[in-house]
Amino acid sequence: MLATLLIGVLCLLGADAPVFAAQSLQTLGGGAAVRVATSDQQQLRFSLDKLSHSWVPREFPGELSGEGLSLFDLQMDGFITAGEPGRPRVPQTGGWIVVPPGTRPELKTLSETWAEAAGRALMVQGVPVLLPGEDDMPGTASEILVLPGQDIPADAPIPTAIREKLGRPAQGRQGGAVTLGPVTWWRGHRVVSYTVVPVRHDASGRASQVLESGSWEVQFVAEKSAATEIPAAQRRKTDTRGDDRFGGTFLNQALLSTIPTEAAFRGITADFSRNDKARGGKSGTLLGNLEGRLGVTKTGLFKVSYARLRQLSLLPDVDIAESEIRLYQRRYLSRLDDGSGQAPYVEIEVPLHMVGEGNDFDGDDYFLFYGLRLRD
């Protein structure tokens, strides 16, 4: 958490707006450190080991659940426990990987060791509700708890998109612990997110196994058609100056000093006829031309709208896809204090729920996130 009650930095991966992280997720949480074994332009191998976990019971009396109900929050050091609205809360962490020009990333699981979880029922994530404001005051976001087996309140002001998702059958999670997201753009490079969810559970939310250790490999497979269509804003980025400032965001950060941008790789000449500079940044800041900070004065659910960000000049002058918005919070981790006098802060990605049409972030689009007050 940033000082003066700021949750962190709003990161837009589109255009030239960079991701911010002060410390690599390789050191996140001490015991949950991601260890990189090998990293080059052909592959990236990484692992997690000695993972420890605890089960925190959440008891609900019969008058709330219809009958006595015990759910469990699964907590793991260095992981954030969260989930989709009304769905099981699971530990999760992740980060970003640089994709070398002319390649596509392919994930391979080398090994995974799982411990039995005895079918414990996972705690569910709260369901957001939007409460109207009084007089000229804006509305606020809150949440309700819908326990397993309960009906969704018909009169609750739940956003339409979330209510529709809640009406669909729940999905379990089996398979591997690591997944890759879609490839996107960052400062002229293509990057891909990885997510670690170290628990397997069925559709009812009962956990079957918890990850103890694992190793994975991302192979960068040559592909001529990779990034043949480069967005206009990314075509302007033909040099890598300043990219290494953000190396802590990526597992394979060393590549930033050895690979060209996609435009340079394909021999494209930069076109500066357009002014695509993002607004809202301060000259000389770590984020260059965009640094958006969202204040949090209490722990709870928050709503952030496109209109509000535009009003504050925190959006760039180019289109931003809903999927390209990321939110980070800065957290102090005392277990990382090595006595050097450098405060052990890490940037942790905050899960957010986007409410929109699935295309550009605009119009009446907004997102919800659960913010933590300083020291909570």
C-alpha positions as CSV (number, residue, x, y, z in Angstrom):
1,M,0.0,0.0,0.0
2,L,1.4,3.4,-0.9
3,A,1.7,6.1,1.7
4,T,-1.0,8.7,2.2
5,L,-3.7,6.0,1.8
6,L,-3.1,5.3,-1.9
7,I,-3.9,1.8,-3.1
8,G,-1.4,1.8,-5.9
9,V,-1.1,2.5,-9.6
10,L,-3.6,2.1,-12.3
11,C,-1.8,0.6,-15.3
12,L,-2.9,0.8,-18.9
13,L,-1.1,-1.7,-21.1
14,G,-2.3,-0.1,-24.4
15,A,-0.5,2.6,-26.3
16,D,2.8,3.7,-24.7
17,A,1.5,3.4,-21.1
18,P,3.7,1.1,-19.1
19,V,3.1,-1.3,-16.2
20,F,4.6,-0.2,-12.9
21,A,6.3,-2.5,-10.3
22,A,8.9,-1.5,-7.9
23,Q,10.0,-5.1,-7.1
24,S,9.9,-8.3,-9.1
25,L,7.2,-10.9,-8.3
26,Q,10.2,-13.3,-8.1
27,T,10.5,-12.1,-4.4
28,L,6.8,-11.9,-3.6
29,G,6.0,-13.3,-0.3
30,G,9.4,-14.8,0.6
31,G,8.3,-18.5,0.9
32,A,6.3,-18.2,-2.3
33,A,9.2,-16.9,-4.4
34,V,9.1,-17.6,-8.1
35,R,12.5,-19.0,-9.0
36,V,13.8,-18.5,-12.5
37,A,16.0,-21.4,-13.6
38,T,16.8,-20.4,-17.2
39,S,15.8,-17.4,-19.4
40,D,16.7,-16.7,-23.0
41,Q,15.0,-16.0,-26.3
42,Q,14.0,-19.6,-26.7
43,Q,12.5,-20.5,-23.3
44,L,11.8,-19.5,-19.8
45,R,11.8,-22.0,-16.9
46,F,10.6,-21.1,-13.5
47,S,9.4,-22.9,-10.3
48,L,7.7,-22.6,-7.0
49,D,8.6,-24.8,-4.0
50,K,8.1,-25.2,-0.3
51,L,4.6,-23.6,-0.5
52,S,2.8,-23.6,2.8
53,H,-0.9,-23.0,3.4
54,S,-3.5,-22.7,6.1
55,W,-7.2,-23.1,6.3
56,V,-9.1,-20.3,8.0
57,P,-12.7,-21.4,8.9
58,R,-15.7,-19.2,8.3
59,E,-18.7,-20.4,10.3
60,F,-22.3,-19.5,9.4
61,P,-25.2,-20.2,11.8
62,G,-28.3,-21.9,10.6
63,E,-30.4,-18.7,10.4
64,L,-28.0,-17.4,7.7
65,S,-27.4,-20.6,5.7
66,G,-30.5,-22.7,6.4
67,E,-28.3,-25.1,8.3
68,G,-25.0,-24.9,9.9
69,L,-22.3,-24.2,7.3
70,S,-18.5,-24.2,7.4
71,L,-16.5,-22.6,4.7
72,F,-12.7,-22.1,4.5
73,D,-10.4,-19.4,3.3
74,L,-7.3,-21.0,1.8
75,Q,-4.4,-18.7,2.6
76,M,-0.9,-19.0,1.2
77,D,2.1,-16.7,1.9
78,G,2.6,-14.3,-1.0
79,F,-0.7,-15.0,-2.6
80,I,-3.9,-12.9,-2.8
81,T,-7.1,-14.8,-1.9
82,A,-10.0,-13.7,-4.2
83,G,-12.5,-14.9,-6.7
84,E,-15.2,-14.1,-9.2
85,P,-18.3,-12.6,-7.5
86,G,-20.3,-15.4,-5.8
87,R,-17.6,-18.0,-6.7
88,P,-15.0,-19.7,-4.6
89,R,-12.2,-17.6,-3.2
90,V,-8.8,-19.0,-4.2
91,P,-5.2,-18.0,-3.7
92,Q,-3.6,-16.5,-6.8
93,T,-0.6,-14.6,-7.9
94,G,1.1,-13.9,-11.2
95,G,3.0,-11.4,-13.3
96,W,4.3,-10.8,-16.8
97,I,6.6,-12.3,-19.4
98,V,8.3,-10.6,-22.3
99,V,7.6,-12.3,-25.6
100,P,10.6,-12.1,-28.1
101,P,9.8,-10.7,-31.5
102,G,8.5,-13.1,-34.1
103,T,7.5,-15.8,-31.6
104,R,4.5,-17.0,-29.7
105,P,4.5,-18.3,-26.1
106,E,3.6,-22.0,-25.3
107,L,3.3,-23.2,-21.7
108,K,4.5,-26.6,-20.6
109,T,4.1,-28.1,-17.1
110,L,7.3,-29.9,-16.2
111,S,6.3,-31.1,-12.7
112,E,3.7,-30.4,-10.0
113,T,3.3,-31.8,-6.5
114,W,-0.1,-31.6,-4.9
115,A,-1.3,-32.3,-1.3
116,E,-4.8,-33.6,-0.6
117,A,-7.3,-31.0,0.6
118,A,-10.0,-33.4,2.1
119,G,-12.9,-31.8,0.2
120,R,-13.0,-28.6,2.3
121,A,-15.6,-26.1,1.0
122,L,-14.0,-22.9,-0.1
123,M,-15.3,-19.5,1.1
124,V,-17.2,-17.6,-1.6
125,Q,-16.4,-14.1,-2.9
126,G,-18.9,-11.3,-2.1
127,V,-21.2,-10.1,-4.8
128,P,-21.0,-6.4,-5.6
129,V,-24.0,-4.1,-5.3
130,L,-24.3,-0.5,-6.5
131,L,-26.1,1.7,-4.0
132,P,-27.6,5.0,-5.3
133,G,-26.3,8.3,-3.9
134,E,-28.4,10.8,-2.1
135,D,-29.2,14.2,-3.6
136,D,-26.2,15.1,-5.8
137,M,-23.8,12.6,-4.3
138,P,-22.5,9.8,-6.5
139,G,-23.5,6.2,-5.8
140,T,-21.3,3.9,-3.8
141,A,-20.3,0.2,-4.2
142,S,-20.8,-2.4,-1.5
143,E,-21.2,-6.2,-1.4
144,I,-23.5,-8.9,-0.2
145,L,-22.7,-12.5,0.6
146,V,-24.6,-15.2,-1.3
147,L,-23.8,-18.5,0.4
148,P,-23.9,-21.9,-1.5
149,G,-27.4,-23.0,-1.9
150,Q,-28.9,-19.6,-1.4
151,D,-30.9,-17.8,-4.1
152,I,-29.6,-14.5,-5.5
153,P,-31.8,-11.7,-4.1
154,A,-34.1,-10.5,-6.9
155,D,-34.2,-7.0,-5.5
156,A,-30.5,-6.5,-4.9
157,P,-28.9,-3.8,-7.1
158,I,-26.4,-6.2,-8.6
159,P,-24.8,-5.0,-11.9
160,T,-26.5,-6.7,-14.8
161,A,-23.4,-8.3,-16.2
162,I,-22.6,-9.9,-12.8
163,R,-26.1,-11.1,-12.3
164,E,-26.0,-12.8,-15.7
165,K,-22.7,-14.6,-14.8
166,L,-24.1,-15.7,-11.5
167,G,-27.0,-17.3,-13.4
168,R,-24.6,-19.6,-15.3
169,P,-23.4,-23.0,-14.0
170,A,-20.3,-22.8,-11.9
171,Q,-17.1,-24.3,-13.2
172,G,-14.5,-26.3,-11.2
173,R,-10.8,-25.9,-11.6
174,Q,-8.7,-29.0,-12.2
175,G,-5.6,-29.2,-14.5
176,G,-2.4,-27.3,-14.0
177,A,-1.7,-24.5,-11.6
178,V,-0.3,-22.0,-14.1
179,T,-2.1,-20.5,-17.1
180,L,-1.1,-17.8,-19.7
181,G,-3.3,-14.9,-20.6
182,P,-3.7,-13.4,-24.1
183,V,-0.7,-11.7,-25.6
184,T,-0.9,-7.9,-25.4
185,W,1.3,-4.8,-26.0
186,W,3.7,-2.9,-23.8
187,R,6.1,-0.2,-25.0
188,G,6.5,-1.7,-28.4
189,H,7.0,-5.3,-27.0
190,R,4.5,-8.1,-26.9
191,V,4.0,-9.4,-23.4
192,V,1.8,-12.1,-21.8
193,S,0.5,-12.5,-18.3
194,Y,0.9,-15.7,-16.2
195,T,-1.4,-16.6,-13.3
196,V,-0.7,-19.2,-10.6
197,V,-3.8,-20.7,-8.8
198,P,-2.5,-23.4,-6.4
199,V,-5.7,-25.2,-5.7
200,R,-8.0,-27.7,-7.5
201,H,-11.7,-27.7,-6.7
202,D,-15.0,-29.0,-8.2
203,A,-17.9,-26.9,-9.4
204,S,-19.5,-26.8,-5.9
205,G,-16.3,-25.2,-4.5
206,R,-14.9,-28.2,-2.6
207,A,-11.1,-28.3,-2.7
208,S,-9.5,-31.5,-3.7
209,Q,-5.8,-30.7,-3.8
210,V,-3.4,-27.8,-2.9
211,L,-0.1,-27.2,-4.7
212,E,3.1,-27.8,-2.8
213,S,5.7,-27.2,-5.6
214,G,6.0,-27.1,-9.3
215,S,8.1,-26.2,-12.3
216,W,7.0,-24.9,-15.7
217,E,8.5,-23.9,-19.0
218,V,7.4,-21.2,-21.5
219,Q,8.7,-21.9,-24.9
220,F,9.0,-19.1,-27.5
221,V,8.1,-20.8,-30.7
222,A,9.0,-19.1,-34.0
223,E,6.0,-17.9,-35.9
224,K,6.1,-15.7,-39.0
225,S,2.6,-14.5,-38.5
226,A,3.3,-13.4,-34.9
227,A,2.5,-9.7,-34.5
228,T,2.1,-9.0,-38.2
229,E,-0.5,-6.4,-37.3
230,I,1.2,-3.8,-35.0
231,P,-1.1,-1.2,-33.5
232,A,-0.3,2.4,-34.7
233,A,0.9,3.5,-31.2
234,Q,3.2,0.5,-30.9
235,R,4.8,1.2,-34.4
236,R,6.2,4.4,-33.0
237,K,8.3,2.5,-30.4
238,T,11.4,1.6,-32.3
239,D,14.0,1.8,-29.5
240,T,14.3,0.2,-26.1
241,R,15.5,3.2,-24.1
242,G,14.1,3.2,-20.6
243,D,12.5,-0.3,-20.9
244,D,14.9,-1.7,-18.3
245,R,13.4,0.7,-15.6
246,F,10.4,-1.6,-15.5
247,G,12.3,-4.9,-15.5
248,G,11.0,-5.9,-12.1
249,T,7.6,-6.4,-13.7
250,F,8.8,-9.4,-15.8
251,L,10.1,-12.9,-15.0
252,N,12.5,-12.7,-17.9
253,Q,13.5,-9.1,-17.3
254,A,17.0,-9.5,-18.8
255,L,15.5,-9.8,-22.3
256,L,14.5,-6.1,-22.2
257,S,18.2,-5.2,-22.7
258,T,18.8,-7.8,-25.5
259,I,15.8,-7.8,-27.8
260,P,14.4,-5.1,-30.1
261,T,10.8,-3.9,-30.2
262,E,8.5,-5.5,-32.7
263,A,8.6,-2.5,-35.0
264,A,12.4,-2.4,-35.1
265,F,12.5,-6.2,-35.6
266,R,10.3,-5.8,-38.7
267,G,12.2,-2.8,-40.0
268,I,9.3,-0.3,-39.5
269,T,10.1,3.4,-39.4
270,A,8.5,5.3,-36.6
271,D,5.7,7.7,-37.6
272,F,5.3,10.7,-35.2
273,S,2.6,12.4,-37.2
274,R,0.1,11.6,-34.4
275,N,0.2,12.8,-30.8
276,D,-0.6,9.6,-29.0
277,K,0.9,10.7,-25.7
278,A,-1.1,9.7,-22.7
279,R,-2.4,12.4,-20.4
280,G,-2.1,12.7,-16.7
281,G,1.5,11.8,-16.2
282,K,4.1,14.0,-14.6
283,S,7.5,14.7,-16.3
284,G,10.2,12.6,-14.7
285,T,7.9,10.1,-12.9
286,L,8.7,6.4,-13.0
287,L,5.7,5.8,-15.2
288,G,6.9,8.4,-17.7
289,N,3.8,9.9,-19.2
290,L,1.1,8.2,-17.1
291,E,0.9,7.6,-13.4
292,G,-2.6,7.2,-12.0
293,R,-3.2,6.7,-8.3
294,L,-6.4,5.8,-6.6
295,G,-7.0,6.8,-3.0
296,V,-8.4,4.3,-0.5
297,T,-9.5,5.5,2.9
298,K,-11.3,2.4,4.1
299,T,-11.2,-1.3,3.3
300,G,-14.0,-2.4,1.0
301,L,-15.4,-2.5,-2.5
302,F,-14.7,0.4,-4.9
303,K,-16.2,1.4,-8.2
304,V,-14.1,3.3,-10.8
305,S,-15.8,4.5,-13.9
306,Y,-14.4,5.5,-17.3
307,A,-16.1,8.9,-17.0
308,R,-14.3,9.6,-13.7
309,L,-10.9,8.6,-15.0
310,R,-11.4,10.7,-18.1
311,Q,-12.4,13.6,-15.9
312,L,-9.2,13.3,-14.0
313,S,-7.2,13.1,-17.3
314,L,-5.8,9.6,-16.3
315,L,-6.5,8.0,-19.7
316,P,-4.4,8.2,-22.8
317,D,-5.5,9.8,-26.0
318,V,-5.8,6.4,-27.8
319,D,-8.2,3.5,-27.4
320,I,-7.7,1.2,-24.4
321,A,-9.3,-2.3,-24.4
322,E,-11.0,-3.3,-21.2
323,S,-8.6,-6.3,-20.9
324,E,-5.6,-3.9,-20.9
325,I,-6.4,-2.3,-17.6
326,R,-4.4,-3.4,-14.6
327,L,-4.4,-2.3,-11.0
328,Y,-1.6,-2.7,-8.5
329,Q,-1.3,-2.0,-4.8
330,R,1.9,-1.4,-2.9
331,R,2.3,-3.6,0.2
332,Y,4.9,-3.6,2.9
333,L,6.2,-7.1,3.7
334,S,8.1,-7.3,6.9
335,R,9.4,-10.8,6.2
336,L,11.4,-9.4,3.3
337,D,13.3,-6.9,5.5
338,D,16.9,-7.8,5.3
339,G,18.2,-5.1,7.6
340,S,19.6,-3.0,4.7
341,G,17.5,0.0,5.5
342,Q,15.5,-0.4,2.2
343,A,11.8,-0.8,3.0
344,P,10.6,-4.1,1.5
345,Y,7.7,-2.9,-0.6
346,V,6.3,-5.0,-3.4
347,E,3.7,-4.3,-6.1
348,I,0.9,-6.8,-6.1
349,E,-1.7,-7.0,-8.8
350,V,-5.3,-6.4,-7.5
351,P,-8.0,-8.5,-9.1
352,L,-10.7,-6.3,-10.7
353,H,-14.1,-7.0,-12.2
354,M,-14.7,-5.1,-15.5
355,V,-18.3,-4.2,-16.4
356,G,-18.5,-3.3,-20.1
357,E,-19.2,-4.6,-23.6
358,G,-15.9,-6.6,-23.9
359,N,-14.3,-4.1,-26.3
360,D,-12.8,-0.7,-25.6
361,F,-13.0,0.9,-22.1
362,D,-15.3,3.8,-22.8
363,G,-18.8,5.2,-22.3
364,D,-20.5,4.0,-19.2
365,D,-17.9,1.2,-18.5
366,Y,-16.5,0.8,-15.0
367,F,-14.6,-1.7,-12.9
368,L,-14.8,-2.8,-9.3
369,F,-12.0,-3.8,-7.0
370,Y,-11.6,-4.6,-3.3
371,G,-9.2,-2.1,-1.8
372,L,-7.3,-2.4,1.4
373,R,-6.8,0.6,3.7
374,L,-3.2,1.3,4.8
375,R,-1.9,-1.5,7.1
376,D,-5.0,-3.7,6.8
